[in-house]
Amino acid sequence: MPDSLTIGPITPTEVEPAVRIFLDAFRDGVRRVYGDHPKPDAMIDVWSFAREVEPEAFLAARLNSTLVGYVLFTSSVSKLERHAILSGNVLRWTLRALSGRYGIRWRNVASQLWNKVLFMGNSRNFRTRGDAQLLNIAVAPEARGRGVAKALVRAGLRYFAKRGVPEVRLEVEPNNAPAIDAYRDVGFVERGRMRNAYSEWLVMTAQPQKVAASE
């Protein structure tokens, strides 16, 4: 890890730059919902909410104080979803989407919802202890190949180890060899494969306590 690289909870002002990194890294998937010129507003709203709910699970990587990557974990997917509903945020986001603020291409929403249903249905084949998950991670192009992703994931696993979270799960596309190698290096193991409407995904899990003890 470069000496100038630091990892810590993301700040409110870093959420939008993190979204910009996401939009660049996952442009094909983003294009399906938002078209060729996506607005960052929806991601900013949802990620700001996630940061407020569990600040230490949303981490930023900084090189010379400049944001170059992020990782978004959650200790419990179900609790995060429940909090979003009970707090009124889901209704608020829906109204903003209907008003056009998010720039969603509505003709593609049905296929995205079906894709989500397939994904959730297949995911039930992989039981884990709890429902902690790595939701998203990306590194800016200029910082790739410098150990940034590994540093982010290790920091997240250390946080979960302190909280006593027994297992963390992620999904990654099988053809993303650099990401898979990085996950293996920090302690994730392959559990199997699942599909959604667009592609196949590799399911991997890690035990934070075991990873922390090996460092």
Summary of the structure (lengths in Angstrom):
residues: 215
radius of gyration: 16.9
end to end distance: 14.3
largest distance: 50.3
contacts: 637
relative contact order: 0.15
helix: 52%
strand: 22%
